[in-house]
Amino acid sequence: MSAREAPTAAPRSKAPPRRGFKWRKWNNILHRDLGYLCAGLTLVYAVSGLAVNHMRDWNPNYRITHDTVQLGTLGGATPGSPEFVDEVLAGVGASGPVLGTFRPDETTVQNCLEGGTVSVDLTTGEARTEQVRERPLLRAFNQLHLNVPKGLWTWMADLYALALAFLAITGIFVLRGKKGITGRGAWLTGAGVAIPVLFILLYL
């Protein structure tokens, strides 16, 4: 061996990588899959929430329309009799069956139909109609949102509420760094908590 040649050091064996629990990986997987599972229910609750928030402005379960028809001089049938009711319905273009007829006062005859009413002013010959039509899909959404079915649906709604809480918590830890909870995410999370607190202080 020459003086310039140094002995070759034996290669060091690499230590096996530590395989700890990859919590962030599972956090993201569960957040993703549970988000897909809750997508349908979230849309139902979102649509219904918008509908019932504005109940002062409209009826979220039924479409109600009003109309006025001038019947003119009515025949000689006794007000409230079957002949009188038939004449009124023909005049407003409505059809039975008639569920009931009553006199709220001396000058008014009100006929209750399936899905509406027809009120006649005997002094003017004017008929006021009210038609009530169900909003089938939206009403079903509202019934679920307000837990009208009770029973098994209560448990389903509870599970959904817990799932939303889980999504909120796991969502905080999806991203790392400046865009995660240690950066911009902290400010946005704080703002999201502050909004309901502010309204509680202002209105409750």
C-alpha positions, 0 to 999 in steps of 0.5 A, spaced: 500 500 500 502 506 498 503 512 502 498 516 499 493 511 499 488 511 505 484 505 508 477 505 505 472 506 511 467 500 511 460 503 509 455 505 515 449 501 515 443 505 514 438 505 520 431 503 518 426 509 517 422 510 523 415 508 522 410 511 526 403 512 526 402 517 520 396 521 523 396 526 518 395 521 512 389 518 516 386 525 518 386 527 511 383 520 508 377 520 513 376 528 512 376 526 504 371 520 505 367 523 510 366 529 506 363 525 500 359 521 505 356 527 508 355 531 501 348 529 500 345 531 507 349 537 507 345 539 500 339 538 503 340 542 510 343 547 506 337 548 501 332 547 507 336 552 511 335 558 506 328 556 505 326 556 513 330 562 514 325 566 510 319 564 513 316 571 514 317 572 507 314 566 504 311 559 505 317 554 504 312 548 504 306 551 500 305 555 494 299 560 496 296 564 490 290 569 491 285 571 485 279 575 485 273 574 480 267 578 479 261 573 478 256 579 477 249 577 479 248 570 482 242 566 481 236 565 485 239 559 489 239 560 497 246 562 499 250 556 501 246 551 498 249 545 493 246 549 487 249 556 489 256 552 490 256 549 483 254 556 480 260 559 484 265 554 482 263 554 475 264 562 475 271 561 478 273 555 474 274 551 480 272 544 481 270 540 487 270 536 492 267 541 497 269 539 504 265 544 507 261 551 506 259 556 512 257 563 513 263 567 517 258 573 517 251 575 513 254 577 507 259 572 506 259 565 504 266 561 504 267 554 500 272 550 503 275 545 497 281 540 497 287 545 496 284 552 497 277 556 499 272 560 495 269 566 499 263 570 496 261 577 497 254 576 497 253 584 496 258 585 490 258 578 487 265 578 488 269 571 489 276 571 492 279 564 491 285 562 495 289 556 492 294 552 496 299 547 492 305 543 496 312 544 494 313 537 494 321 536 494 322 542 498 317 541 504 320 534 504 327 537 505 324 542 511 321 536 514 328 532 515 331 539 517 326 540 523 326 533 525 319 532 524 319 524 522 323 523 529 324 516 531 330 513 527 331 520 523 333 523 530 339 518 530 341 519 523 341 527 524 345 526 531 350 522 527 350 527 521 351 533 526 357 529 529 360 528 522 360 535 521 364 536 528 369 531 525 369 534 519 371 541 522 376 538 526 380 534 521 379 540 516 383 544 520 389 539 520 389 538 512 394 543 510 401 544 513 405 551 513 403 558 512 396 556 509 395 551 515 392 552 522 399 555 524 399 560 518 393 563 515 388 558 517 389 560 524 386 567 522 380 564 518 378 559 524 378 565 529 374 569 524 369 563 524 369 562 531 368 570 532 362 571 527 357 567 532 360 570 538 359 577 535 351 575 533 350 572 540 352 578 544 348 583 539 342 579 539 341 574 544 
